[in-house]
Amino acid sequence: MELQVIRNKIYGIRGCRVMLDFDLAEMLWCGNKSVKAGCKTKHKTISIS
């Protein structure tokens, strides 16, 4: 996937850079439910910078 395509999927919301779950699922070639489940189990290990 091209770098510019990835950059276009990152949005600024309230001063934070975010990517929507369905965009991330599309990049990882998995289902949206898989991304949400992974975020629920890993949210404590993700560093916020």
Secondary structure by P-SEA (a helix, b strand, c coil): ccaaaaaaaccccccbbbbcaaaaaaaacccaaaaaaaaaacccccccc
